[in-house]
Structure formats: C-alpha cells, structure tokens
Amino acid sequence: MPATGTWLARDRWENRYLVAAVVNDLLAIAACVLFGYGLGLGSEVPQFGHVAPGVGILAGCLLVAGLFVSRAWDVRVLGHGADEFSRMIRAVVIGAVALGLLGLAFEATAARPWVFGLMPAAGLLAGLGRLVLRRRLHHLRKAGRCSVPVLVVGADDAVSDLIERTLRDPRRGWTVTGVCLPTGASPEGESGIHGVPVLGDLDGVSDVARRRGHKVVAVCQGPGWTSRRLHQLSWELEDSEAELVVDPGLMEVTGPRLHVDPVDGLPLLRLTRPTFSGVAWIAKQLVDRVGACILLLVSAPALILIALVIKMDGGPVFFRQTRVGRHGREFRMFKFRSMIVDAEARLPALIDQNQGAGPLFKVRSDPRVTRVGAVLRRYSIDELPQLLNVLGGSMSLVGPRPPLPVEVATYGRAAQRRLLVRPGLTGLWQISGRSDLSWEESVRLDLRYVENWNLALDALILCKTIGAVIKPRGAY
C-alpha cells in the first residue's frame, strides 16, 4: 500500500532503522574507498572519454547507485529474510560490472583491483554491519519492542496457525493484536484465540484496522473470501496505514519459485520446481570446496591440539559413521570422537531414556559422552572434521542435517525431499535450536531450506551459525 512506503506513515523506530542501514552502507563504501586510496589504488585517474574521475570515487558512486537500483534500502526487507542480502549482493554485482565494463571500454586497468577486490569487500563490510543491526533489532523484538501490530482475518484454524507462527518467530516483528472471524465471535467457551481478542467479523475488517491502528492486515484462508471481496478490502485499506498480506495457500515456498502468471487478467501464482543446477548451484559447490579448504588450513593448529587431547583421553581420535547424502547415497561422515569407544554397543541399554524427536536418538545427559566430548559437543567442535566431507563433495557447508540410514528408513514423502540436496555442516536446524526442536519442526525447517535455497540464504545461515555456536541452545 502506498501509505506504508512513506516516511510519515512509518513508525519512528522504522525510520531510525532505515537511516542506520543507509549510514552503515555508506560508511562501509567510504571505508573501502579510503583504504583503496591509502594503498595507492585510487591515485590513477583513468580517462573515461573526456571525463577523468578518480576510480575510487567512481567505484563508490556506482555501489551507491547499485544499492538504490536493487532497492536494498526498501524498509519492507530490512531486518529479516534473505532477500535483504540478495539485494545487497545484486547491488555489488551491478556496481562492479558497470565499473568493469567502463574499464574494458576505455582500457582503464586501474579499475581491476576495485572490481575484483575493494568493491566486493565493501559489500561484505556493509553486510556484516547489516547483521549487527539485525541482531540488535531481533534483541529488541524479543523484549517486546519494535514490533508491528497485526490484524489476522480468516477461519478459526487458519488464524490460530498464523498466531502460533508469529509467536515462534518473534524476530519477524509481528504482534497479533486482534482477529476477525467469519462469525465475529470467539470460539465457544473461549475468550479469544491464543489470548488475542476477536474484534469483529469479515465485513468490518477495514474499520477495525483503522480504528485500532493495525499496520498489517493478514488474510488467511477461510469461507467467504472471494477475489471480489479481497479487491474490495484492498481498496478500503488504500487510504490507511495498513498493508494487506494474503496467504496464497502455498506453504513454506517463497522467492524465485513463485511467479505471477495472469490468465485473461486473473493473476495466478505459478509454482516452479526447485532447481539444483545452473550458475548459482555451481557457485555453491565452488564456495563449499574453497571454504572448506580455507577453514581447514586456518583451523589446522586447533584441530591438531584437539586431536592430541582426545588421544590422551584414550581411544581413536575420529568417529566414522555411515550417513545418507544426496539422492540417498551413503557416505562415511567424520567427527571428533566425543563418546567412549564402545558407545554403539551400549546404545540398546539407553533406548528407554531417549529424549530425541521422531526417529532421532538423543539423551541430554548421555553417560557415554566423555568429559572432553561434552565440551566438544557443547560448542559443536566435534563436527569440524566434517569439513573433510565437504572438501570431498559428500557434504556441503550449508544444508539439512545428515541423517542415519535407520532414520531415512522411517521417512515419509515430505521428509524424503531433504535428500534432494547435500547434507550440511550447518543449516536452519542448527541455528534454530537443534535437539530442542520437535521432529515436525526440524523437518519443516529442512524442507524450507530445500524449497527456497539460494546463495543469500546460505550466507545468512553461515553468519548465524557463529551465534548458534556461541550460545549453544539444544547442543548435547
């Protein structure tokens, strides 16, 4: 809606966050430009026709233009989702390609270090700053601040499901403060839905939204909703501050797989198949191999020290276990040994103590875990040898959790889709609570990754993994 895009229609915290994001990006660009000049890279002044700008200044201007063109400062994507970083990546690519083409056209070799070094570095620095801002915003939202009041409309069960989802995801910033149901009244014997009051029926949605100051009207599935009625509601909300959000009925699918395909003026949502090929997929494989190699080299001293400590504790250093990879192919996964040598033989005696979700076996205070192993598990250090699997191609840096063959044997059709991609060293499962999650929740997170995979999502998960390791919720 037009009103939600204006400066005055936004809350004060939204304007402050937008200003902080813009300042962060400009400071990152300015820092890299100054660094380039400090290295002497900006002293050359290439001749672009009859114009002779400093190449560093031109690179900075092109990055700013790229951020503007890619709508990286759109308040609707700031602070949540992978689309924010997708747009930043697009902005860096636009700026670098533009400078590269100018350098190629006018044979200006001074542009090369900026295109291949300093401009990507500026994008990376800006992205790190955005992560810091996002982390601060999420902290405030968990404390009940910087949220958006939401009015949810639809059938009782659909409204209840959306409220539960907003409660599970406080970082999104949605606070449901009212609902409108077909009957206009709460279910029998209840005062509301999950404590949220019923404010009216489907005919009074626009009046309720205006009177109560809701910023989002979320329409869920329910009886009585037709395209004509939705059109009428959108027209009624045009002069208000409320943004209309409609559930299309396509669960957990977003981004490039959804397309608007009109038929005689009727907009239909077309859902394409997930693709695991092409340039982006090749880039993922390249990032996996190069990233694993770099991480192994950087962490080699620590890995050797950990191996010595485990060896002093007695037994082998590594634990090898058969796991299931992409398309059901089995492979041997490496981990630092965190349990006693005969841990597998003692498993049957602990079956009654299983606290794992679904087919997973987990015991919070597993007696088989060694003292050294408890520390390794708490901070996921025992999983570092899986970098060898990533280097060998059986795993990826980011992906679903690598399952055991006995787990795969119990998979239903939905869970089988986890095997469309390589399992990962980290993933949505690890950054969202790990062993504290229910089986259904862990499957849902893995399917969300499979259905919506992109490079920006991978980058976001890798960055959030650092926080998950520092605060190891669900790691045991």
C-alpha positions in Angstrom: 0.0 0.0 0.0 1.3 3.5 -0.8 0.9 4.7 2.8 3.3 2.1 4.2 6.0 3.3 1.9 6.0 6.9 3.0 8.3 8.4 5.6 5.5 9.8 7.8 3.4 6.5 7.7 6.3 4.5 9.2 6.9 4.3 13.0 9.8 6.2 14.5 11.8 3.0 15.0 11.4 2.0 11.3 12.7 5.4 10.2 15.7 5.1 12.6 16.4 1.6 11.4 16.3 2.7 7.7 18.7 5.6 8.5 21.0 3.3 10.3 21.1 0.9 7.4 21.8 3.7 4.9 24.6 5.1 7.1 26.1 1.7 7.6 26.3 1.0 3.8 27.7 4.5 3.1 30.3 4.1 5.8 31.4 0.7 4.5 31.7 2.1 1.0 33.6 5.1 2.2 36.0 3.0 4.3 36.9 0.8 1.4 37.3 3.8 -0.9 39.7 5.4 1.6 41.5 2.1 2.1 42.0 1.8 -1.7 43.4 5.4 -1.9 45.6 4.6 1.1 47.1 1.7 -0.9 47.7 4.0 -3.8 45.0 2.3 -6.0 43.0 5.5 -6.4 45.9 7.7 -7.4 45.5 6.7 -11.1 42.9 8.8 -12.9 41.6 6.7 -15.8 40.3 8.7 -18.8 36.6 7.7 -19.5 36.1 9.7 -22.7 36.6 13.3 -21.8 35.8 12.7 -18.1 38.6 11.9 -15.6 37.1 10.9 -12.3 39.1 9.2 -9.5 38.5 5.5 -9.9 37.8 5.0 -6.2 35.2 7.8 -6.1 33.6 6.3 -9.3 33.5 2.8 -7.7 31.8 4.2 -4.6 29.2 6.1 -6.6 28.5 3.0 -8.6 28.0 1.0 -5.5 25.6 3.6 -4.1 23.7 3.5 -7.4 23.6 -0.3 -7.3 22.1 -0.2 -3.8 19.5 2.2 -5.0 18.6 0.3 -8.2 18.4 -3.0 -6.4 16.2 -1.5 -3.7 18.5 -2.6 -0.9 17.1 0.2 1.3 13.4 -0.9 1.0 12.1 -0.9 4.5 10.0 -4.0 3.8 13.1 -6.2 3.6 15.2 -4.5 6.2 15.9 -6.7 9.3 14.5 -10.0 8.2 14.8 -12.6 5.5 17.5 -13.5 2.9 16.1 -11.0 0.4 17.9 -8.1 2.2 21.2 -9.7 1.5 20.2 -10.9 -2.0 19.6 -7.3 -2.9 23.0 -6.2 -1.5 24.7 -8.9 -3.5 22.9 -7.7 -6.6 24.0 -4.1 -5.8 27.7 -5.1 -5.6 27.4 -7.1 -8.9 25.7 -4.2 -10.6 28.4 -1.7 -9.5 31.3 -4.0 -10.2 30.0 -5.0 -13.6 29.4 -1.3 -14.5 32.9 -0.3 -13.5 34.4 -3.3 -15.2 32.7 -2.5 -18.5 33.8 1.1 -18.3 37.4 -0.1 -17.6 37.2 -2.5 -20.5 35.7 0.1 -22.9 38.3 2.7 -22.1 41.2 0.3 -21.4 41.5 1.6 -17.8 43.5 -1.1 -15.9 43.2 0.9 -12.7 39.6 -0.3 -12.4 40.6 -4.0 -11.9 41.5 -4.1 -8.2 38.3 -2.2 -7.4 36.1 -4.6 -9.4 37.7 -7.8 -8.1 38.7 -6.7 -4.6 37.6 -3.5 -3.0 34.0 -3.3 -4.2 33.2 -6.9 -3.0 35.0 -6.0 0.2 32.7 -3.0 0.6 29.7 -5.2 0.1 31.0 -7.7 2.7 31.7 -5.0 5.2 28.2 -3.5 4.7 26.7 -7.0 5.0 28.4 -7.5 8.4 27.1 -4.1 9.5 23.6 -5.1 8.5 23.9 -8.3 10.5 24.9 -6.3 13.6 21.9 -4.0 13.1 19.6 -7.0 12.5 20.9 -8.7 15.7 20.1 -5.6 17.7 16.7 -5.4 16.2 15.9 -9.0 17.0 17.1 -8.5 20.6 14.6 -5.5 20.9 11.8 -7.5 19.4 12.3 -10.4 21.8 11.9 -7.8 24.5 8.6 -6.7 23.0 9.8 -3.6 21.3 10.0 -2.5 17.6 7.0 -4.7 16.6 4.2 -4.2 14.1 0.6 -4.6 15.2 -1.2 -7.2 13.0 -4.8 -7.9 12.4 -5.4 -11.5 11.3 -8.5 -12.4 9.3 -9.9 -15.8 8.3 -11.2 -19.1 9.6 -10.5 -20.1 13.2 -7.9 -22.8 12.5 -6.0 -20.7 9.9 -5.9 -17.7 12.3 -4.7 -19.9 15.1 -1.9 -21.3 12.9 -0.7 -17.9 11.9 -0.7 -16.6 15.5 1.3 -19.7 16.6 3.8 -19.0 13.8 4.3 -15.3 14.9 4.9 -16.5 18.5 7.5 -19.0 17.3 9.2 -16.3 15.2 9.4 -13.1 17.3 12.3 -11.8 15.2 9.8 -11.2 12.4 8.4 -8.4 14.5 4.7 -9.3 14.0 2.5 -8.9 17.1 -1.1 -10.1 16.5 -3.3 -7.7 18.5 -6.6 -8.7 17.0 -8.5 -11.1 14.8 -11.6 -11.0 12.7 -13.5 -14.3 12.3 -16.4 -15.2 9.9 -18.8 -15.3 12.9 -17.4 -12.2 14.6 -17.3 -14.0 17.9 -14.8 -16.2 19.7 -15.0 -20.0 19.5 -17.4 -21.4 22.1 -16.0 -21.4 25.6 -13.0 -19.2 24.7 -12.3 -15.5 25.2 -10.3 -15.3 22.0 -7.7 -17.2 20.0 -4.4 -17.8 21.9 -5.3 -14.8 24.1 -5.9 -12.5 21.1 -9.3 -10.8 21.2 -11.9 -11.1 18.4 -12.6 -7.6 17.2 -15.2 -8.2 14.5 -16.3 -10.2 11.5 -15.2 -10.2 7.9 -17.3 -7.2 6.9 -15.7 -4.9 9.5 -12.0 -5.6 8.7 -11.1 -2.2 7.3 -12.9 -0.3 10.1 -11.2 -2.4 12.8 -7.8 -1.9 11.1 -8.3 1.9 11.0 -9.7 2.2 14.5 -7.1 0.0 16.2 -4.1 1.3 14.1 -3.0 -2.0 12.7 -0.1 -1.8 10.3 -0.7 -5.2 8.7 -3.9 -7.0 7.8 -3.1 -10.7 7.2 -5.8 -12.6 5.4 -5.8 -16.3 5.9 -7.9 -19.0 4.2 -11.5 -19.2 5.2 -15.0 -19.4 4.0 -16.5 -16.4 2.3 -13.3 -15.0 0.8 -13.5 -14.3 -2.9 -11.4 -12.3 -5.3 -14.0 -9.6 -5.4 -14.1 -9.4 -1.6 -10.3 -9.2 -1.4 -10.3 -6.5 -4.0 -12.9 -4.5 -2.1 -10.8 -4.9 1.1 -7.6 -3.7 -0.7 -9.5 -0.6 -2.0 -10.8 0.2 1.5 -7.3 0.0 3.0 -5.6 2.2 0.4 -6.1 5.4 2.4 -5.0 3.8 5.6 -1.6 2.8 7.0 -2.4 -0.9 6.9 -0.6 -3.2 4.4 -2.6 -6.1 3.1 -0.9 -9.5 3.2 -2.7 -12.6 1.7 -1.9 -16.2 2.4 -1.7 -17.8 -1.1 -2.1 -21.3 0.4 1.5 -22.3 -0.7 3.2 -23.3 2.5 6.9 -22.6 3.0 7.6 -21.6 -0.6 8.9 -18.1 -1.4 11.3 -16.2 -3.6 12.2 -17.1 -7.1 9.9 -20.2 -7.3 6.8 -18.1 -7.1 5.7 -16.3 -10.3 2.6 -14.3 -11.2 1.1 -15.8 -14.3 -2.0 -13.9 -15.4 -4.8 -15.5 -17.5 -7.2 -13.0 -19.1 -6.3 -10.5 -16.3 -6.7 -13.1 -13.5 -3.4 -13.2 -11.6 -2.4 -16.8 -10.7 0.5 -17.9 -8.6 2.7 -20.3 -10.6 4.9 -22.6 -8.6 8.0 -23.8 -10.4 10.1 -26.8 -9.5 13.1 -26.3 -7.3 16.3 -26.4 -9.4 19.7 -27.6 -8.2 21.7 -26.7 -11.2 23.0 -23.7 -13.1 25.4 -20.9 -12.3 24.2 -20.5 -8.7 24.5 -24.2 -7.9 28.0 -24.3 -9.4 28.9 -21.3 -7.3 27.6 -23.2 -4.2 29.9 -26.1 -5.0 32.8 -23.8 -5.5 32.2 -21.9 -2.2 31.9 -25.3 -0.4 35.3 -26.6 -1.7 37.2 -23.4 -1.3 35.6 -22.5 2.0 36.3 -26.0 3.4 39.9 -25.8 2.3 40.4 -22.3 3.8 38.7 -23.3 7.1 40.8 -26.5 7.4 44.0 -24.5 6.8 43.1 -21.8 9.3 41.9 -24.2 12.0 44.7 -26.8 11.5 46.6 -25.8 14.7 43.4 -26.1 16.8 42.4 -29.3 15.1 45.8 -30.9 15.9 45.5 -29.7 19.5 42.0 -31.2 19.9 43.2 -34.4 18.3 46.0 -34.7 20.9 43.7 -34.0 23.8 41.2 -36.7 22.6 44.1 -39.2 22.0 45.3 -38.6 25.6 41.9 -39.5 26.8 42.3 -42.9 25.2 40.9 -44.4 22.0 40.8 -43.2 18.4 40.6 -39.5 17.5 37.9 -39.8 14.9 34.5 -41.3 14.9 33.3 -42.5 11.5 29.6 -43.2 10.8 27.5 -44.0 7.8 25.2 -41.3 6.9 22.8 -40.7 3.9 23.6 -38.0 1.4 22.0 -36.5 -1.7 19.7 -38.9 -3.6 20.0 -41.5 -0.9 23.7 -42.2 -1.5 25.5 -43.3 1.7 28.9 -41.9 2.8 31.2 -42.1 5.8 31.0 -39.0 7.9 33.9 -37.8 10.1 33.6 -36.4 13.6 35.9 -36.0 16.6 35.2 -38.8 19.0 33.1 -37.4 21.8 31.9 -40.8 23.4 33.5 -43.8 24.9 34.9 -46.4 22.5 32.1 -48.9 22.8 29.3 -46.3 22.7 27.4 -48.1 19.9 27.3 -51.3 21.8 25.8 -49.6 24.8 23.0 -47.9 22.8 20.3 -50.6 23.4 20.6 -50.1 27.1 19.7 -46.4 26.8 16.7 -46.7 24.4 14.2 -46.2 27.3 15.9 -42.9 28.1 15.6 -41.5 24.6 14.6 -37.8 24.5 15.1 -37.3 20.8 12.3 -36.2 18.5 10.8 -38.7 16.0 13.4 -41.2 14.8 16.3 -39.3 16.4 18.1 -40.7 19.4 19.2 -38.1 22.0 19.8 -38.2 25.7 20.5 -34.9 27.4 22.9 -36.4 30.0 24.2 -39.3 27.9 26.6 -41.4 30.1 28.6 -42.4 27.1 29.9 -38.9 26.5 33.4 -38.3 27.7 34.4 -35.1 29.7 36.3 -33.8 26.7 33.4 -34.8 24.4 30.9 -32.8 26.4 32.9 -29.6 25.8 33.3 -30.5 22.1 29.6 -31.2 21.7 28.5 -28.1 23.5 30.3 -25.8 21.0 29.9 -28.2 18.0 33.7 -28.6 17.8 33.2 -32.3 17.3 31.7 -31.6 13.9 34.7 -29.7 12.5 36.2 -32.9 10.8 33.1 -32.8 8.5 35.0 -30.2 6.6 36.8 -33.2 5.1 33.4 -34.5 3.8 32.7 -31.0 2.4 36.0 -31.0 0.6 35.3 -34.4 -0.8 31.9 -33.5 -2.1 29.7 -35.7 0.1 28.5 -32.8 2.2 28.0 -29.0 1.9 28.8 -26.1 4.2 25.0 -25.5 4.4 22.2 -28.0 4.1 19.9 -30.3 6.0 21.2 -32.4 8.9 23.0 -35.6 7.6 20.6 -38.5 8.6 21.4 -42.0 9.6 20.2 -44.9 7.4 17.7 -46.1 10.1 16.2 -42.6 10.2 15.8 -42.4 6.4 14.0 -45.8 6.5 11.2 -44.1 8.5 10.9 -41.0 6.3 7.6 -40.1 4.8 7.2 -38.5 1.4 7.8 -35.0 2.8 11.0 -35.9 4.7 12.4 -37.7 1.6 12.7 -34.2 0.0 15.5 -33.5 2.4 17.6 -35.8 0.2 17.4 -33.5 -2.9 20.4 -31.6 -1.6 23.7 -32.5 0.1 23.5 -32.5 3.9 25.3 -29.6 5.5 27.8 -28.9 8.2 25.3 -26.3 9.4 21.7 -25.4 8.5 18.4 -24.0 9.6 18.1 -26.9 12.0 21.3 -26.0 13.8 20.7 -22.2 14.1 17.1 -22.7 15.3 17.6 -24.9 18.4 18.9 -28.3 17.2 17.9 -31.1 19.6 15.3 -28.9 21.4 13.2 -28.9 18.2 10.3 -31.3 17.6 10.7 -33.8 14.7 8.0 -31.9 12.8 9.7 -28.6 13.3 13.1 -30.0 12.2 11.5 -31.5 9.0 9.7 -28.2 8.3 13.0 -26.2 8.6 14.9 -28.6 6.3 12.1 -28.5 3.8 12.0 -24.7 3.9 15.7 -24.7 3.0 15.3 -27.2 0.2 12.3 -25.4 -1.3 13.8 -21.9 -1.1 17.5 -22.4 -1.5 19.7 -19.5 -2.7 23.2 -18.2 -2.1 22.0 -15.4 0.1 20.2 -17.8 2.4 23.4 -19.9 2.6 25.3 -16.8 3.6 22.8 -15.8 6.2 22.8 -19.3 7.8 26.6 -19.3 7.9 26.7 -15.9 9.7 24.0 -17.0 12.2 25.9 -20.2 12.9 28.5 -18.1 14.7 25.9 -17.0 17.2 24.5 -20.6 17.5 27.9 -21.9 18.4 28.5 -19.1 21.0 25.1 -19.7 22.5 24.7 -23.4 22.0 20.9 -23.9 22.6 20.0 -27.6 22.1 23.5 -28.8 21.7 24.1 -32.1 23.7 
